[in-house]
Amino acid sequence: MTTFAFDPTVPAQLQDWLVDRVAEYLPEFAESVDPHRELGEYGLDSIAVVAFAADVEERLGTDVDPTAIWDHPTVAQLAEHLAGELAGRAERPQAA
């Protein structure tokens, strides 16, 4: 699993990280990505969303269904969702 300089189960910290990831798929700088603006408004199409989901999945070490990005269409909403998923996973006992 990846080691982070932040706690991915804390939505605000995960949100900052996701803003940087979204900016990688846009011709804009991370500073111009509003976490409360829908990703579709930035022109992220389905191909970019699938690539973005795979990138986040790989870096967080958890499954990220691309439909979750449409279901939680802003970085802030996605961060809340993913942080909850990661926190829930951390609370579950590990299989032996």
Number of C-alpha atoms within 10 A of each C-alpha: 8 7 9 10 7 12 14 21 20 16 20 16 15 20 22 16 19 21 21 14 16 22 16 13 16 14 8 12 13 17 9 9 19 14 19 11 14 19 20 14 10 16 11 16 11 13 10 15 21 17 13 21 19 17 14 19 15 14 13 17 12 15 14 19 13 18 13 15 23 15 11 17 18 21 26 21 20 21 26 18 18 25 21 16 16 18 15 11 13 11 8 8 7 7 4 3
